[in-house]
Amino acid sequence: MDAWARAAGWMGLFLMVLPILIATGCTYLSGPGAEWRSARRDSSNQAPDPTTTPQAVVQVYAARTVGWKGAMGVHSWIVIKRSDAERYTRYEVVGWGVMRGYPAIQVNRTGPDNYWFGAAPEKLADVRGGPEVDALIERIEAAVGTYPYKDSYRTWPGPNSNTFVAHIARSVPELRVDLPPTAIGKDFLPNGSVFALAPSGTGFQVSIFGVLGVIGALEEGIEFNLLGLSFGLDFYSPGLRLPGIGRIGFPQ
């Protein structure tokens, strides 16, 4: 009960200071220091060296987006490495160039764990092993092939990079990807669906065009989506899920 009382107190406090944090974030991210052309894009050293890692590897990352949008949202991507492969393959969706006819799905734009224009990536999933993980990789690549918005991108409410990763996560629920509440677009269900697995595969969700809905799952807890902003409570590992801030509380 003490943990839940603290969680309720945190919820009230952060809801009060959220507008200030968002305003500060927008000011910082739109300032001179946020020049994307010179922003850091090197490795964050989270992916194991493929030349010394014979295991198959699947990892999912998310990092704050470029510019003022980074105050509210993240960009996510997935990387894979088959057993004994000496390099990773990185899949992600980006909006740059879509209006000029380029595909939304990009492959190996950069390294597996690189900074996203100055923002450090957070590792959301890390699955390693032998033939069983190679089998997951086969299903991941099949899910990339069935993504229905290969030539479309919309920042809000989707489809965007988070819609893409959520699609893969639902297709391969063994990954148990818990996309943060800042992953705007994860609730945009493909093909106008209203009901689906939660991205983590540990529960279910109802969503109306990504702007109104609810998730109930072991990993996500109870999460409400209003106009693309997500907030809720984790029960398995007590914590808060807040728009613009992400998850705070006990480690997962």
N, C-alpha and C positions, 0 to 999 in steps of 0.2 A: 504493500500500500504506500509506503514511503516513496518508492520509485515512481509510482503513478502520480503521487502528489507533486513530486519534483517535475515530472513531465508536464503536468497541467500548468505548473508555474512557468516553465520554459515556454510553453505554447502562448500564454498570455503576454509574456515579456517580448517574445520575438514578433508576435503579431503587432505589438505597439511600435517596435523599432524598425519593422520591415520597410515602411516607406522611406525612412532615413537611409537604410542600407542600400536600397535600390537607387535612390537619388545619388548617393555617394558613388556607387558602382558605375552609374551612367556617366557621371562627371569624370571619373578616373579613366574609364575605358574610351572616352571620346577625346581625351586630352592628347598632347603631343607624344607622350610615352607609349601610346597605343598604336603608333604607325605600323601597320601590318607588314609592310615590305621589309622592314628591318627587324621584325620580331623573331624571337628565338624559335627555331624549328629543328633542333638537333635531338638526338636520342635522349630519353629520360632514364635509360638503363634499367627498364623493368622487364623487358622480354629477354629470356635466356639466349645466350649465344647459340645460334642454330648449328654452328660447326662443331660444337662440343656437347650438344644436347641431342642424342639420338631419338629420344621420345617424340611422339606426336604431341603437338601443343595447339590449344585453342585459347585465345585471350580476347576479352572485350574491354574497350577503353572508352572513356568520355572525358572531354575537356571543355572548358568554357569557350563559347563561340567568340567570333571576332567582333570588335567594336562594342557599341552600346548594348547589343543583344546579349552579350556575355554577362550582363547584370542579372539576367533572368534565366538563361538557358545554356545547355551544353550541346556539343556535337559528339556523336558516338560512332564507333567503327569496330570491326571484328577482324582478327588476324588468325591465320591458320598455318600450321607446318606439319606436314606428314612425317611419319617415322623415317628417320635417316635423311630427310631433305636438308639441304644446306642453305635454304632461305625461306623466309615467310612470304605469304601472300596476304595482302591487306585489301579488304573490301570496305567501301564506304559510299555514301551518297552525298554529292555536293551540288549546289545550285548554279555555280559559276559555269556559264556556257550553255546551259540548257535552252535558254531563249534563242541561241544561235544554232541549235540543232545538235549539240553535243549530248551524249548520254549522261543521265544522272548518276549511274553507278560507275565509280572510278576504281581502278585496280592499281595498287602499288604507286600511288601518287608520291608517297614518302615512306619512311621506315615504319616498322610495326608499332613502336611506342614513342614516336617523336612528339615534341611539344607542338601544340596546335596554335601557331602564330602567337607564341609567348605564354600560352596557358599550359600548365603541367597536367598531363593526363592522369586520371584516376583509373586504376585497374578494377573492373567490375566482375570479371570472371577469369579463371585460370584453370584450365583442365588439361592434364597431361597423362600420358599412358601409352599403351601399345596398340594392338589391333582394334580394341574397342573405341579408342579415340579416333583412329583412322576411319572407322565406320561413321562416327559422328561427323567427321569432316566431309565425307561423301554426302551426308544429308544436308550439311550446311551449304555446300556448293549447289545442291539441288534446290534449296530454298532461295539462294541468290538467283537462280534461273527462273523461279516462279514469282519473283517479286513483281507486282503488277504495275509499278510506276517507274519503269526504266527510263522514261523520257520526260518525267514530270518532277517538279520541285516547287514546294510552297512552304515558306518559313512557318506560317501559322494558318490553320491548325495542323497542317501536314498536307501531303506526304513530304517528309524530309529525312534527314539522316537517322533520326530516332525512330521514325516509322519503319525504315529499312531494317535496323537492328532488332526492333521489336518483332518484326515479321520472322526474322531468322530465329530469334529466341523462342517464339511460339512453335515454330516448326521443329525445333530441337530442344524440347523442354528439359532434357538432361543437363543442359548448361546452367540452368537456374540463374539466369541473368536478371538481377534486380536493378532495372533502370531507375535512376533517381527521379524525384519529382520535378527536377529541372530539365528533364529530357522531354521538352515540349514536342509533341508529335507522336510520342509512343502510344497514345490512346486513339490515334487516327486509324481505325480498323479498315483493312483493305476491302475494296469492292462494296462499300456501304454497309458492311456487316454491323450488327448491333451487339451480338454476343460473341465472346472469344475467350480462350485461355488468357490468363494474366501473362505478361511477358516472361515471368519467372517460371511459368508452368506449374506453379504450386497452388493455383486457385483460378478464379474466373473474373471476368469483367463485363460490364455493360457500358457501352459508349455510343453516343449519338454524334457522329461526324467529328469526334475528337474534341468537342467543346462542352460536353456535359456527360458525366458518367461516374462510375464507382468501380473500384477493384476490391475484391476480398480474397486474400491469399496469405499463405504462410510467410513468404518472403516479404511481400509488400505491406502486409497488414491490411488495414482499412484505409483506402486512399480515395479521396473525392476529386473530381476534375470539374472545374467551373471555368468556362471560356479558355481552356488550355492551361490554366493554373491548377496545380495539384497540391493537395494538403491532406494530412492524415496522421495515423498513429501506427507504429510497429508494435506488435504484441510479443512476438517470438524473442526479439531483442529490443526491449523497450526504447522507444525513441520517437521523435517527431519528424514528419515529412512536410517541408514548408516550401512554398513557391519562392523562387529567387535565392534561396539559401541552400536547399537540399535536405539531407538527412542529418539530424543531430541526436545524440543519445548514446546508449551503450553500444560497444562494438558488435558487429554482426558476426 
